[in-house]
Amino acid sequence: MNVILTQSYEESARKGAELILDAVSRKPDLLLGLATGETPVAIYRRLCEAYQAGAADFSRASSVNLDEYVGCREEDSYRRFMDENLFSKINIPRENITIADYAAPPEAEVTRLRQFFETHTVDLQLLGIGANGHIGFNEPDHDGLEAPVHISPLTQSTKEANAHWFADGAVPDRAITMGMGDILRAKSILLVVKGESKRAVLRELLNGGKVTTNNPATFLLLHPDVTLITEESLTV
Ligand code: GLP
């Protein structure tokens, strides 16, 4: 794992954006795996700024999102988050964007997305991490983690961590997520860790050397091309 330590979240976001922009310039038709949450916000802002400055072109790029809530309102959806923070401000073609439909029958969406991953390989997967070590919505589970796209029941702690995104604080009970296999098949992975609540799972990742379904992010230790960017202060 290639670890980049920074002095601030803004510096983490700048370095993360640089890696994504470099990947897009080297392979203009790449498939980007995208994340939501607070962690990628400043990264996406920098991608938008690069595009608006004429320094980046997403016209041949494609994207697939890690996850989406099941049955949420449009204004609370990750689809809306992505439109507001990235898609509406860069020139990625609408037809090149793949994200689960929050309003569609979830089983049909799982089938559609499993088919997508049968024929597509993510070139660069951007990840945040949950305070309990989840990536996408692959929650810790003693019994095992699912490899393909699936419907994931959300833990109470994850619902509480994400409640501030919802106008009424009511987080759906379930989400559709890329599975651990989909994530680990990405050619390269960029994990950005932001926030005090991530200290414990970050330490396990940096020091442990042990892969455990109780901290799904530790499975990234099995991948040959992972870059982790985080603030140095979170690692001590
Ligand atoms: C959600 C998302 C994850 C994200 C995590 C961390 O649970 N499904 O993909 O990594 O939140 O979010 P934040 O970046 O807001 O800390």
Residues whose N, C-alpha, C, O or C-beta is under 5 A from the ligand:
A	BS01	GLP	A35 T36 G37 E38 T39 D67 G128 I129 G130 G136 F137 K194
